[in-house]
Amino acid sequence: MATSLEISIKEQQGFVEIQLNGEVDISTVSDLKTKLYEVVDKNNCDVRIDCSNLNYIDSTGLGALVGALKKVKENQKNIYIDNLKSNIRKLFLITGLDKVFIIEE
Amino acid sequence: MGQLHDFKENNTNEIDLCIALFPEMVRVVRLTVSGIASTVGLHMDVIEDIKVAVSEICNRLITQNISPSQRCIIKFVISGTDLKVIFKFEDYKPKDFKLFDEEDSFGLAIVNSLMDDVIVENASDSLDIISLIVHLEESLV
């Protein structure tokens, strides 16, 4: 079965941008977790996750984001979540993660 | 409302989805749920809510380490007032099933927020594990 998540990583001036394209669920979350943690371990800087093309995320995906945030915070850095679609923003609100991450348009 | 009426006219108020439940299959479940909920005539936002909640329950059942040979039956029952989604396996019921454990608070919050009722079926004489209920009156297009 074709993968339903593509992850692209770009190192920018002062931060790393991660673009998520597709769906994060129980079948794709391990790939997200591996790549997120690699970025966090390799770069001591802020991380911006562009969700313009993210169509779905479940609780396992939210857990992976929280895990990465904990690691980033150890270095006094942050994770910014950009361009959430309304269906995904709703899940951030329900779980209270809208107050944990910095969410930007 | 027309589509729900058609369901009643044809006496087809139950739809069973029978699948081997493993991680790659949850996306198939989501697509199927969207199709069914759309056919019932539900509002787009409600379809999305059902899709998300059903996926969370699938995740939960997958983590119970049930043999893949046990196919999961997801039954959609459309009544006059409710859409009920019932989860069970063909001939197995996990003992002491909990909706979510402490480590999965996100899943619990999501399912409880999106569904009107969530019922863990404890009766030993039924294979039903859990039911999600959406009240249709406020949810139809």
gemmi code that builds the backbone of each chain (N, CA, C; Angstrom):
import gemmi

chains = {
    "A": [
        ("MET", (0.852, -1.198, 0.000), (0.000, 0.000, 0.000), (0.887, 1.248, 0.000)),
        ("ALA", (0.606, 2.210, -0.887), (1.439, 3.413, -0.997), (1.386, 4.206, 0.303)),
        ("THR", (2.540, 4.806, 0.620), (2.567, 5.606, 1.847), (1.685, 6.837, 1.688)),
        ("SER", (1.087, 7.272, 2.791), (0.176, 8.410, 2.704), (0.773, 9.644, 3.365)),
        ("LEU", (2.089, 9.605, 3.620), (2.735, 10.770, 4.225), (4.082, 11.032, 3.566)),
        ("GLU", (4.271, 12.267, 3.128), (5.580, 12.694, 2.633), (6.098, 13.789, 3.551)),
        ("ILE", (7.382, 13.671, 3.897), (7.988, 14.635, 4.823), (9.182, 15.260, 4.126)),
        ("SER", (9.192, 16.584, 4.012), (10.385, 17.234, 3.448), (10.968, 18.190, 4.482)),
        ("ILE", (12.288, 18.210, 4.516), (12.997, 18.981, 5.545), (13.923, 19.983, 4.875)),
        ("LYS", (13.817, 21.255, 5.270), (14.684, 22.292, 4.701), (15.339, 23.060, 5.844)),
        ("GLU", (16.660, 23.137, 5.806), (17.356, 23.939, 6.817), (17.363, 25.390, 6.356)),
        ("GLN", (16.773, 26.255, 7.152), (16.680, 27.678, 6.828), (17.591, 28.455, 7.775)),
        ("GLN", (17.639, 29.779, 7.573), (18.449, 30.637, 8.440), (17.821, 30.672, 9.839)),
        ("GLY", (18.422, 29.997, 10.797), (17.948, 30.077, 12.183), (16.858, 29.100, 12.564)),
        ("PHE", (16.360, 28.326, 11.622), (15.353, 27.315, 11.975), (15.335, 26.212, 10.914)),
        ("VAL", (14.667, 25.129, 11.253), (14.460, 24.044, 10.283), (12.976, 23.984, 9.952)),
        ("GLU", (12.668, 23.922, 8.668), (11.268, 23.820, 8.246), (10.968, 22.386, 7.827)),
        ("ILE", (9.882, 21.857, 8.402), (9.427, 20.510, 8.031), (8.054, 20.640, 7.387)),
        ("GLN", (7.953, 20.153, 6.163), (6.657, 20.179, 5.483), (6.040, 18.786, 5.525)),
        ("LEU", (4.807, 18.731, 5.976), (4.085, 17.453, 6.028), (3.036, 17.443, 4.926)),
        ("ASN", (3.057, 16.381, 4.145), (2.135, 16.290, 3.012), (1.398, 14.952, 3.092)),
        ("GLY", (0.107, 14.979, 3.395), (-0.657, 13.731, 3.454), (-1.296, 13.517, 4.806)),
        ("GLU", (-1.137, 12.308, 5.348), (-1.833, 11.934, 6.580), (-0.856, 11.333, 7.594)),
        ("VAL", (-0.976, 11.776, 8.838), (-0.214, 11.149, 9.923), (-1.178, 10.268, 10.709)),
        ("ASP", (-0.930, 8.975, 10.677), (-1.746, 8.067, 11.481), (-0.864, 6.941, 12.020)),
        ("ILE", (-1.479, 5.920, 12.553), (-0.723, 4.854, 13.225), (0.239, 4.134, 12.259)),
        ("SER", (-0.032, 4.212, 10.957), (0.842, 3.536, 9.988), (2.002, 4.417, 9.526)),
        ("THR", (1.899, 5.720, 9.716), (2.947, 6.621, 9.224), (3.678, 7.359, 10.347)),
        ("VAL", (3.186, 7.223, 11.574), (3.722, 8.034, 12.665), (5.182, 7.698, 12.976)),
        ("SER", (5.590, 6.440, 12.769), (6.970, 6.089, 13.109), (7.949, 6.836, 12.199)),
        ("ASP", (7.565, 7.025, 10.936), (8.405, 7.778, 9.994), (8.517, 9.238, 10.447)),
        ("LEU", (7.385, 9.803, 10.839), (7.389, 11.195, 11.322), (8.269, 11.326, 12.559)),
        ("LYS", (8.100, 10.395, 13.493), (8.845, 10.447, 14.752), (10.355, 10.369, 14.494)),
        ("THR", (10.741, 9.426, 13.634), (12.168, 9.248, 13.321), (12.757, 10.523, 12.739)),
        ("LYS", (12.056, 11.101, 11.752), (12.598, 12.284, 11.075), (12.582, 13.516, 11.975)),
        ("LEU", (11.515, 13.660, 12.759), (11.447, 14.788, 13.696), (12.591, 14.736, 14.704)),
        ("TYR", (12.796, 13.549, 15.268), (13.827, 13.400, 16.296), (15.221, 13.604, 15.706)),
        ("GLU", (15.408, 13.152, 14.462), (16.695, 13.377, 13.791), (16.963, 14.874, 13.661)),
        ("VAL", (15.944, 15.606, 13.235), (16.078, 17.067, 13.067), (16.419, 17.716, 14.402)),
        ("VAL", (15.701, 17.323, 15.427), (15.881, 17.939, 16.746), (17.267, 17.610, 17.319)),
        ("ASP", (17.697, 16.361, 17.140), (19.002, 15.959, 17.675), (20.159, 16.620, 16.927)),
        ("LYS", (19.952, 16.847, 15.617), (21.034, 17.359, 14.783), (21.149, 18.885, 14.852)),
        ("ASN", (20.006, 19.556, 15.036), (19.994, 21.019, 14.954), (19.542, 21.631, 16.271)),
        ("ASN", (20.337, 22.494, 16.810), (19.937, 23.194, 18.033), (19.268, 24.508, 17.640)),
        ("CYS", (18.057, 24.387, 17.127), (17.346, 25.599, 16.682), (15.842, 25.344, 16.693)),
        ("ASP", (15.066, 26.405, 16.423), (13.614, 26.261, 16.356), (13.221, 25.374, 15.173)),
        ("VAL", (12.046, 24.785, 15.299), (11.504, 23.948, 14.221), (10.148, 24.523, 13.814)),
        ("ARG", (9.949, 24.706, 12.507), (8.644, 25.149, 11.993), (8.051, 23.999, 11.196)),
        ("ILE", (6.852, 23.592, 11.572), (6.184, 22.500, 10.854), (5.066, 23.105, 10.006)),
        ("ASP", (5.235, 23.020, 8.690), (4.239, 23.570, 7.769), (3.176, 22.500, 7.489)),
        ("CYS", (1.948, 22.791, 7.905), (0.860, 21.813, 7.776), (-0.118, 22.173, 6.656)),
        ("SER", (0.323, 23.010, 5.704), (-0.570, 23.411, 4.601), (-1.170, 22.214, 3.881)),
        ("ASN", (-0.361, 21.169, 3.723), (-0.808, 19.991, 2.967), (-1.011, 18.770, 3.855)),
        ("LEU", (-1.170, 19.021, 5.152), (-1.475, 17.923, 6.076), (-2.999, 17.796, 6.167)),
        ("ASN", (-3.508, 16.647, 5.771), (-4.963, 16.466, 5.703), (-5.549, 15.778, 6.923)),
        ("TYR", (-4.697, 15.069, 7.661), (-5.232, 14.298, 8.789), (-4.114, 14.019, 9.777)),
        ("ILE", (-4.431, 14.064, 11.056), (-3.483, 13.613, 12.084), (-4.301, 12.981, 13.204)),
        ("ASP", (-3.802, 11.894, 13.773), (-4.525, 11.258, 14.874), (-3.752, 11.446, 16.185)),
        ("SER", (-4.218, 10.793, 17.240), (-3.611, 10.990, 18.552), (-2.161, 10.508, 18.592)),
        ("THR", (-1.837, 9.507, 17.783), (-0.446, 9.034, 17.774), (0.471, 10.102, 17.168)),
        ("GLY", (-0.039, 10.798, 16.148), (0.732, 11.883, 15.532), (0.908, 13.049, 16.484)),
        ("LEU", (-0.162, 13.379, 17.211), (-0.060, 14.468, 18.192), (0.964, 14.100, 19.270)),
        ("GLY", (0.964, 12.821, 19.665), (1.935, 12.351, 20.657), (3.369, 12.509, 20.159)),
        ("ALA", (3.584, 12.231, 18.876), (4.931, 12.376, 18.300), (5.369, 13.845, 18.327)),
        ("LEU", (4.448, 14.741, 18.033), (4.780, 16.171, 18.061), (5.144, 16.611, 19.482)),
        ("VAL", (4.387, 16.116, 20.460), (4.669, 16.475, 21.856), (6.040, 15.941, 22.282)),
        ("GLY", (6.352, 14.728, 21.861), (7.662, 14.144, 22.176), (8.797, 14.987, 21.624)),
        ("ALA", (8.621, 15.447, 20.384), (9.648, 16.302, 19.764), (9.736, 17.639, 20.483)),
        ("LEU", (8.606, 18.165, 20.892), (8.600, 19.457, 21.592), (9.392, 19.372, 22.898)),
        ("LYS", (9.218, 18.256, 23.610), (9.959, 18.082, 24.870), (11.460, 18.136, 24.617)),
        ("LYS", (11.900, 17.477, 23.533), (13.339, 17.480, 23.217), (13.822, 18.875, 22.816)),
        ("VAL", (13.008, 19.573, 22.029), (13.379, 20.927, 21.590), (13.487, 21.872, 22.788)),
        ("LYS", (12.557, 21.720, 23.713), (12.522, 22.612, 24.888), (13.755, 22.440, 25.778)),
        ("GLU", (14.349, 21.247, 25.719), (15.568, 21.023, 26.516), (16.667, 22.003, 26.111)),
        ("ASN", (16.622, 22.444, 24.859), (17.602, 23.425, 24.359), (17.032, 24.842, 24.315)),
        ("GLN", (15.936, 25.046, 25.059), (15.288, 26.367, 25.104), (14.855, 26.844, 23.712)),
        ("LYS", (14.503, 25.906, 22.862), (13.970, 26.253, 21.538), (12.489, 25.891, 21.487)),
        ("ASN", (11.868, 26.104, 20.327), (10.432, 25.874, 20.256), (10.023, 25.231, 18.935)),
        ("ILE", (8.791, 24.702, 18.922), (8.214, 24.195, 17.674), (7.044, 25.099, 17.305)),
        ("TYR", (7.062, 25.590, 16.080), (5.979, 26.417, 15.549), (5.159, 25.556, 14.584)),
        ("ILE", (3.862, 25.605, 14.728), (2.972, 24.856, 13.830), (2.286, 25.875, 12.916)),
        ("ASP", (2.528, 25.753, 11.630), (2.014, 26.748, 10.680), (0.919, 26.164, 9.785)),
        ("ASN", (-0.054, 27.008, 9.471), (-1.046, 26.720, 8.409), (-1.879, 25.467, 8.657)),
        ("LEU", (-2.407, 25.338, 9.855), (-3.259, 24.183, 10.160), (-4.594, 24.301, 9.443)),
        ("LYS", (-5.074, 23.194, 8.886), (-6.433, 23.173, 8.347), (-7.424, 23.102, 9.515)),
        ("SER", (-8.653, 23.514, 9.261), (-9.624, 23.658, 10.356), (-9.902, 22.329, 11.062)),
        ("ASN", (-9.933, 21.217, 10.309), (-10.221, 19.926, 10.947), (-9.105, 19.512, 11.905)),
        ("ILE", (-7.875, 19.905, 11.586), (-6.746, 19.544, 12.451), (-6.615, 20.539, 13.609)),
        ("ARG", (-6.893, 21.795, 13.313), (-6.887, 22.804, 14.379), (-7.868, 22.396, 15.491)),
        ("LYS", (-8.996, 21.823, 15.079), (-10.010, 21.373, 16.040), (-9.424, 20.347, 17.018)),
        ("LEU", (-8.580, 19.447, 16.512), (-7.980, 18.427, 17.379), (-6.969, 19.041, 18.346)),
        ("PHE", (-6.263, 20.073, 17.896), (-5.355, 20.797, 18.792), (-6.147, 21.479, 19.911)),
        ("LEU", (-7.314, 22.009, 19.570), (-8.157, 22.664, 20.585), (-8.683, 21.641, 21.586)),
        ("ILE", (-9.198, 20.516, 21.069), (-9.784, 19.485, 21.935), (-8.758, 18.968, 22.943)),
        ("THR", (-7.544, 18.764, 22.479), (-6.511, 18.158, 23.328), (-5.733, 19.184, 24.155)),
        ("GLY", (-6.032, 20.464, 23.930), (-5.332, 21.520, 24.671), (-3.947, 21.825, 24.121)),
        ("LEU", (-3.604, 21.213, 22.991), (-2.261, 21.421, 22.439), (-2.116, 22.790, 21.766)),
        ("ASP", (-3.241, 23.470, 21.571), (-3.160, 24.839, 21.022), (-2.458, 25.770, 22.006)),
        ("LYS", (-2.419, 25.349, 23.291), (-1.749, 26.166, 24.313), (-0.312, 25.698, 24.558)),
        ("VAL", (0.037, 24.579, 23.974), (1.365, 23.997, 24.193), (2.320, 24.377, 23.055)),
        ("PHE", (1.793, 24.332, 21.829), (2.588, 24.714, 20.660), (2.307, 26.170, 20.292)),
        ("ILE", (3.223, 26.761, 19.553), (2.973, 28.091, 19.000), (2.353, 27.884, 17.622)),
        ("ILE", (1.090, 28.197, 17.518), (0.363, 27.951, 16.273), (0.211, 29.261, 15.516)),
        ("GLU", (0.661, 29.254, 14.267), (0.612, 30.470, 13.455), (-0.071, 30.184, 12.126)),
        ("GLU", (-0.621, 31.239, 11.537), (-1.310, 31.094, 10.235), (-0.290, 30.881, 9.127)),
    ],
    "B": [
        ("MET", (-31.606, 14.948, 4.121), (-32.700, 14.138, 4.674), (-33.182, 13.091, 3.674)),
        ("GLY", (-33.116, 13.402, 2.376), (-33.567, 12.502, 1.329), (-32.814, 11.192, 1.353)),
        ("GLN", (-31.497, 11.259, 1.579), (-30.692, 10.051, 1.552), (-31.022, 9.132, 2.718)),
        ("LEU", (-31.236, 9.703, 3.891), (-31.617, 8.898, 5.047), (-32.966, 8.235, 4.786)),
        ("HIS", (-33.886, 8.980, 4.165), (-35.194, 8.435, 3.827), (-35.036, 7.217, 2.907)),
        ("ASP", (-34.136, 7.309, 1.923), (-33.900, 6.200, 0.994), (-33.415, 4.961, 1.741)),
        ("PHE", (-32.558, 5.163, 2.728), (-32.072, 4.035, 3.526), (-33.249, 3.302, 4.167)),
        ("LYS", (-34.165, 4.077, 4.736), (-35.302, 3.459, 5.433), (-36.218, 2.745, 4.443)),
        ("GLU", (-36.427, 3.355, 3.291), (-37.305, 2.770, 2.270), (-36.809, 1.387, 1.857)),
        ("ASN", (-35.501, 1.234, 1.784), (-34.911, -0.018, 1.321), (-34.576, -0.981, 2.456)),
        ("ASN", (-34.995, -0.650, 3.662), (-34.722, -1.490, 4.830), (-33.238, -1.814, 4.978)),
        ("THR", (-32.385, -0.897, 4.589), (-30.944, -1.133, 4.722), (-30.391, -0.181, 5.766)),
        ("ASN", (-30.756, -0.431, 7.008), (-30.307, 0.482, 8.052), (-29.065, -0.029, 8.779)),
        ("GLU", (-28.453, -1.108, 8.250), (-27.199, -1.603, 8.836), (-26.177, -1.848, 7.732)),
        ("ILE", (-24.955, -1.427, 7.995), (-23.856, -1.702, 7.061), (-22.706, -2.269, 7.878)),
        ("ASP", (-22.175, -3.415, 7.469), (-21.042, -4.026, 8.175), (-19.762, -3.878, 7.351)),
        ("LEU", (-18.724, -3.406, 8.015), (-17.406, -3.371, 7.391), (-16.567, -4.422, 8.119)),
        ("CYS", (-16.080, -5.412, 7.394), (-15.355, -6.529, 8.006), (-13.926, -6.536, 7.476)),
        ("ILE", (-12.947, -6.319, 8.353), (-11.567, -6.142, 7.887), (-10.570, -6.780, 8.851)),
        ("ALA", (-9.392, -7.112, 8.299), (-8.249, -7.459, 9.150), (-7.663, -6.128, 9.623)),
        ("LEU", (-7.606, -5.941, 10.922), (-7.243, -4.624, 11.449), (-5.738, -4.548, 11.717)),
        ("PHE", (-5.047, -3.814, 10.859), (-3.626, -3.523, 11.088), (-3.385, -2.078, 10.656)),
        ("PRO", (-2.239, -1.488, 11.043), (-2.077, -0.039, 10.872), (-2.371, 0.481, 9.470)),
        ("GLU", (-1.892, -0.206, 8.444), (-2.094, 0.298, 7.079), (-3.564, 0.267, 6.674)),
        ("MET", (-4.372, -0.493, 7.384), (-5.775, -0.629, 7.010), (-6.645, 0.485, 7.595)),
        ("VAL", (-6.107, 1.234, 8.545), (-6.931, 2.266, 9.189), (-7.314, 3.356, 8.187)),
        ("ARG", (-6.429, 3.619, 7.225), (-6.754, 4.618, 6.194), (-7.927, 4.134, 5.332)),
        ("VAL", (-7.956, 2.847, 5.067), (-9.075, 2.284, 4.305), (-10.373, 2.435, 5.098)),
        ("VAL", (-10.270, 2.183, 6.398), (-11.447, 2.347, 7.258), (-11.942, 3.796, 7.190)),
        ("ARG", (-11.011, 4.745, 7.257), (-11.414, 6.167, 7.220), (-12.147, 6.501, 5.924)),
        ("LEU", (-11.593, 6.020, 4.814), (-12.230, 6.308, 3.521), (-13.629, 5.697, 3.458)),
        ("THR", (-13.754, 4.477, 3.976), (-15.045, 3.791, 3.943), (-16.058, 4.495, 4.839)),
        ("VAL", (-15.590, 4.904, 6.019), (-16.472, 5.608, 6.954), (-16.982, 6.899, 6.316)),
        ("SER", (-16.103, 7.610, 5.630), (-16.520, 8.850, 4.973), (-17.624, 8.568, 3.965)),
        ("GLY", (-17.454, 7.492, 3.199), (-18.452, 7.135, 2.194), (-19.794, 6.810, 2.824)),
        ("ILE", (-19.753, 6.026, 3.890), (-21.003, 5.623, 4.541), (-21.696, 6.837, 5.157)),
        ("ALA", (-20.943, 7.638, 5.894), (-21.539, 8.801, 6.566), (-22.070, 9.799, 5.544)),
        ("SER", (-21.395, 9.901, 4.426), (-21.851, 10.808, 3.373), (-23.158, 10.303, 2.764)),
        ("THR", (-23.250, 8.996, 2.582), (-24.457, 8.408, 2.000), (-25.663, 8.600, 2.910)),
        ("VAL", (-25.405, 8.573, 4.218), (-26.496, 8.796, 5.174), (-27.000, 10.239, 5.073)),
        ("GLY", (-26.166, 11.124, 4.575), (-26.590, 12.511, 4.411), (-26.142, 13.408, 5.544)),
        ("LEU", (-25.061, 13.031, 6.212), (-24.589, 13.834, 7.334), (-23.811, 15.051, 6.858)),
        ("HIS", (-23.772, 16.043, 7.721), (-23.021, 17.264, 7.444), (-21.525, 16.931, 7.357)),
        ("MET", (-20.800, 17.668, 6.519), (-19.368, 17.399, 6.312), (-18.560, 17.386, 7.616)),
        ("ASP", (-18.854, 18.331, 8.504), (-18.117, 18.401, 9.772), (-18.355, 17.144, 10.617)),
        ("VAL", (-19.584, 16.643, 10.572), (-19.921, 15.450, 11.361), (-19.244, 14.221, 10.756)),
        ("ILE", (-19.199, 14.170, 9.418), (-18.500, 13.061, 8.749), (-17.037, 13.035, 9.195)),
        ("GLU", (-16.421, 14.197, 9.233), (-15.020, 14.289, 9.658), (-14.868, 13.809, 11.108)),
        ("ASP", (-15.812, 14.214, 11.975), (-15.747, 13.803, 13.385), (-15.847, 12.284, 13.524)),
        ("ILE", (-16.771, 11.683, 12.775), (-16.952, 10.226, 12.862), (-15.699, 9.516, 12.361)),
        ("LYS", (-15.153, 10.031, 11.267), (-13.942, 9.448, 10.683), (-12.798, 9.454, 11.709)),
        ("VAL", (-12.624, 10.581, 12.377), (-11.539, 10.711, 13.359), (-11.773, 9.775, 14.543)),
        ("ALA", (-13.009, 9.748, 15.049), (-13.304, 8.920, 16.230), (-13.143, 7.435, 15.907)),
        ("VAL", (-13.633, 7.012, 14.746), (-13.513, 5.595, 14.359), (-12.034, 5.209, 14.223)),
        ("SER", (-11.242, 6.103, 13.656), (-9.797, 5.829, 13.535), (-9.148, 5.646, 14.898)),
        ("GLU", (-9.554, 6.483, 15.843), (-8.967, 6.378, 17.187), (-9.308, 5.030, 17.831)),
        ("ILE", (-10.531, 4.571, 17.634), (-10.903, 3.267, 18.203), (-10.118, 2.149, 17.498)),
        ("CYS", (-9.955, 2.270, 16.178), (-9.146, 1.273, 15.452), (-7.726, 1.230, 16.029)),
        ("ASN", (-7.141, 2.409, 16.245), (-5.795, 2.466, 16.845), (-5.767, 1.697, 18.162)),
        ("ARG", (-6.798, 1.961, 18.966), (-6.858, 1.360, 20.295), (-6.953, -0.167, 20.196)),
        ("LEU", (-7.767, -0.634, 19.256), (-7.930, -2.083, 19.102), (-6.644, -2.719, 18.566)),
        ("ILE", (-5.954, -2.003, 17.682), (-4.690, -2.532, 17.134), (-3.667, -2.726, 18.256)),
        ("THR", (-3.642, -1.803, 19.207), (-2.650, -1.903, 20.286), (-2.995, -2.996, 21.308)),
        ("GLN", (-4.139, -3.667, 21.145), (-4.505, -4.762, 22.050), (-3.825, -6.075, 21.662)),
        ("ASN", (-3.036, -6.034, 20.567), (-2.303, -7.225, 20.103), (-3.221, -8.425, 19.871)),
        ("ILE", (-4.312, -8.186, 19.212), (-5.236, -9.273, 18.870), (-4.747, -9.916, 17.569)),
        ("SER", (-4.867, -11.224, 17.482), (-4.375, -11.934, 16.300), (-4.953, -11.325, 15.018)),
        ("PRO", (-4.088, -11.104, 14.009), (-4.577, -10.537, 12.746), (-5.595, -11.440, 12.039)),
        ("SER", (-5.621, -12.707, 12.446), (-6.605, -13.602, 11.820), (-8.025, -13.278, 12.279)),
        ("GLN", (-8.117, -12.565, 13.388), (-9.428, -12.127, 13.876), (-9.853, -10.889, 13.097)),
        ("ARG", (-10.851, -11.029, 12.261), (-11.294, -9.850, 11.511), (-12.203, -8.981, 12.384)),
        ("CYS", (-12.031, -7.699, 12.226), (-12.829, -6.740, 12.997), (-14.088, -6.396, 12.207)),
        ("ILE", (-15.199, -6.381, 12.903), (-16.456, -5.975, 12.263), (-16.852, -4.609, 12.820)),
        ("ILE", (-16.950, -3.647, 11.928), (-17.418, -2.313, 12.315), (-18.815, -2.160, 11.723)),
        ("LYS", (-19.784, -2.152, 12.619), (-21.186, -2.145, 12.182), (-21.775, -0.738, 12.315)),
        ("PHE", (-22.340, -0.253, 11.246), (-23.006, 1.054, 11.251), (-24.507, 0.798, 11.283)),
        ("VAL", (-25.162, 1.283, 12.324), (-26.605, 1.099, 12.460), (-27.267, 2.473, 12.417)),
        ("ILE", (-28.120, 2.653, 11.437), (-28.785, 3.946, 11.282), (-30.233, 3.790, 11.738)),
        ("SER", (-30.567, 4.482, 12.813), (-31.950, 4.435, 13.290), (-32.580, 5.799, 13.018)),
        ("GLY", (-33.798, 5.964, 13.477), (-34.474, 7.239, 13.232), (-33.755, 8.410, 13.852)),
        ("THR", (-33.088, 8.180, 14.969), (-32.516, 9.313, 15.690), (-30.997, 9.267, 15.803)),
        ("ASP", (-30.428, 8.102, 15.563), (-28.988, 7.948, 15.834), (-28.256, 7.218, 14.711)),
        ("LEU", (-26.970, 7.506, 14.624), (-26.046, 6.628, 13.903), (-25.165, 5.994, 14.972)),
        ("LYS", (-25.189, 4.660, 15.015), (-24.397, 3.947, 16.013), (-23.317, 3.161, 15.289)),
        ("VAL", (-22.076, 3.270, 15.756), (-20.961, 2.523, 15.170), (-20.473, 1.546, 16.233)),
        ("ILE", (-20.621, 0.242, 15.942), (-20.301, -0.801, 16.932), (-19.065, -1.572, 16.462)),
        ("PHE", (-18.116, -1.744, 17.367), (-16.883, -2.480, 17.043), (-16.902, -3.839, 17.737)),
        ("LYS", (-16.550, -4.870, 16.982), (-16.353, -6.194, 17.591), (-15.466, -7.031, 16.683)),
        ("PHE", (-14.983, -8.149, 17.202), (-14.257, -9.108, 16.378), (-15.180, -10.284, 16.093)),
        ("GLU", (-14.803, -11.087, 15.077), (-15.703, -12.148, 14.622), (-16.085, -13.094, 15.750)),
        ("ASP", (-15.106, -13.611, 16.491), (-15.457, -14.532, 17.584), (-14.466, -14.387, 18.756)),
        ("TYR", (-14.141, -13.153, 19.061), (-13.223, -12.906, 20.184), (-13.563, -11.567, 20.827)),
        ("LYS", (-13.475, -11.529, 22.150), (-13.673, -10.259, 22.847), (-12.543, -10.060, 23.854)),
        ("PRO", (-11.779, -8.959, 23.728), (-10.697, -8.741, 24.697), (-11.250, -8.594, 26.115)),
        ("LYS", (-10.537, -9.204, 27.085), (-10.996, -9.095, 28.470), (-10.559, -7.757, 29.055)),
        ("ASP", (-11.386, -7.211, 29.912), (-11.071, -5.967, 30.636), (-10.636, -4.845, 29.688)),
        ("PHE", (-11.330, -4.738, 28.578), (-10.995, -3.683, 27.615), (-11.261, -2.308, 28.225)),
        ("LYS", (-10.266, -1.441, 28.125), (-10.453, -0.057, 28.564), (-10.415, 0.833, 27.332)),
        ("LEU", (-11.245, 1.860, 27.347), (-11.328, 2.730, 26.171), (-9.949, 3.268, 25.820)),
        ("PHE", (-9.263, 3.852, 26.799), (-7.894, 4.319, 26.589), (-7.185, 4.234, 27.921)),
        ("ASP", (-5.859, 4.109, 27.875), (-5.125, 4.128, 29.133), (-4.553, 5.533, 29.364)),
        ("GLU", (-3.861, 5.683, 30.479), (-3.385, 7.018, 30.871), (-2.417, 7.605, 29.851)),
        ("GLU", (-1.700, 6.708, 29.152), (-0.709, 7.202, 28.186), (-1.359, 7.700, 26.904)),
        ("ASP", (-2.643, 7.438, 26.756), (-3.312, 7.818, 25.514), (-4.440, 8.800, 25.791)),
        ("SER", (-4.108, 9.840, 26.538), (-5.134, 10.815, 26.919), (-5.650, 11.603, 25.721)),
        ("PHE", (-4.819, 11.781, 24.699), (-5.278, 12.518, 23.512), (-6.413, 11.769, 22.816)),
        ("GLY", (-6.220, 10.460, 22.650), (-7.248, 9.652, 21.991), (-8.562, 9.710, 22.741)),
        ("LEU", (-8.486, 9.617, 24.048), (-9.689, 9.660, 24.884), (-10.398, 11.004, 24.740)),
        ("ALA", (-9.629, 12.077, 24.826), (-10.211, 13.421, 24.710), (-10.880, 13.606, 23.350)),
        ("ILE", (-10.236, 13.116, 22.306), (-10.770, 13.288, 20.946), (-12.092, 12.541, 20.797)),
        ("VAL", (-12.106, 11.274, 21.180), (-13.319, 10.462, 20.987), (-14.471, 11.016, 21.828)),
        ("ASN", (-14.197, 11.331, 23.087), (-15.264, 11.833, 23.949), (-15.796, 13.190, 23.485)),
        ("SER", (-14.931, 13.993, 22.901), (-15.377, 15.316, 22.446), (-16.183, 15.245, 21.159)),
        ("LEU", (-15.811, 14.358, 20.275), (-16.428, 14.348, 18.948), (-17.727, 13.556, 18.885)),
        ("MET", (-17.886, 12.556, 19.751), (-19.077, 11.712, 19.703), (-20.091, 12.151, 20.760)),
        ("ASP", (-21.383, 11.940, 20.480), (-22.414, 12.299, 21.451), (-22.415, 11.319, 22.626)),
        ("ASP", (-22.207, 10.030, 22.330), (-22.102, 9.024, 23.395), (-21.027, 8.003, 23.024)),
        ("VAL", (-20.315, 7.540, 24.042), (-19.322, 6.476, 23.857), (-19.606, 5.415, 24.920)),
        ("ILE", (-19.880, 4.192, 24.480), (-20.270, 3.137, 25.426), (-19.306, 1.961, 25.310)),
        ("VAL", (-18.631, 1.625, 26.402), (-17.826, 0.402, 26.451), (-18.761, -0.728, 26.857)),
        ("GLU", (-18.848, -1.746, 25.988), (-19.813, -2.829, 26.196), (-19.166, -3.908, 27.060)),
        ("ASN", (-19.583, -4.006, 28.315), (-18.960, -4.955, 29.238), (-19.678, -6.299, 29.328)),
        ("ALA", (-20.872, -6.379, 28.761), (-21.667, -7.612, 28.905), (-20.906, -8.814, 28.339)),
        ("SER", (-20.815, -9.885, 29.142), (-20.036, -11.058, 28.722), (-20.756, -11.875, 27.652)),
        ("ASP", (-22.061, -11.689, 27.512), (-22.809, -12.476, 26.523), (-22.872, -11.798, 25.154)),
        ("SER", (-22.106, -10.714, 24.992), (-22.075, -10.024, 23.694), (-20.625, -9.818, 23.271)),
        ("LEU", (-20.376, -9.939, 21.973), (-19.018, -9.708, 21.472), (-18.742, -8.221, 21.244)),
        ("ASP", (-19.777, -7.398, 21.316), (-19.592, -5.964, 21.108), (-18.574, -5.417, 22.110)),
        ("ILE", (-17.661, -4.590, 21.623), (-16.606, -4.041, 22.486), (-16.900, -2.589, 22.848)),
        ("ILE", (-17.221, -1.829, 21.843), (-17.457, -0.404, 22.097), (-18.412, 0.148, 21.044)),
        ("SER", (-19.210, 1.112, 21.454), (-20.151, 1.750, 20.522), (-19.969, 3.259, 20.566)),
        ("LEU", (-19.980, 3.855, 19.375), (-19.965, 5.312, 19.245), (-21.338, 5.738, 18.724)),
        ("ILE", (-21.885, 6.787, 19.299), (-23.229, 7.218, 18.892), (-23.233, 8.692, 18.505)),
        ("VAL", (-23.855, 8.961, 17.355), (-24.049, 10.343, 16.908), (-25.545, 10.574, 16.777)),
        ("HIS", (-26.065, 11.627, 17.409), (-27.482, 11.967, 17.253), (-27.680, 12.652, 15.915)),
        ("LEU", (-28.580, 12.091, 15.120), (-28.684, 12.525, 13.729), (-29.430, 13.846, 13.551)),
        ("GLU", (-30.347, 14.148, 14.452), (-31.214, 15.311, 14.215), (-30.411, 16.576, 13.951)),
        ("GLU", (-29.306, 16.736, 14.712), (-28.514, 17.960, 14.543), (-27.447, 17.783, 13.473)),
        ("SER", (-27.306, 16.574, 12.938), (-26.145, 16.289, 12.099), (-26.441, 16.167, 10.617)),
        ("LEU", (-27.731, 16.101, 10.271), (-28.085, 15.905, 8.863), (-27.954, 17.192, 8.076)),
        ("VAL", (-27.587, 17.050, 6.797), (-27.468, 18.228, 5.925), (-28.840, 18.787, 5.633)),
    ],
}
model = gemmi.Model(1)
for chain_id, residues in chains.items():
    chain = gemmi.Chain(chain_id)
    for i, (resn, *xyz) in enumerate(residues, 1):
        res = gemmi.Residue()
        res.name, res.seqid = resn, gemmi.SeqId(i, " ")
        for name, pos in zip(("N", "CA", "C"), xyz):
            atom = gemmi.Atom()
            atom.name, atom.element = name, gemmi.Element(name[0])
            atom.pos, atom.b_iso = gemmi.Position(*pos), 0.0
            res.add_atom(atom)
        chain.add_residue(res)
    model.add_chain(chain)
structure = gemmi.Structure()
structure.add_model(model)
structure.setup_entities()
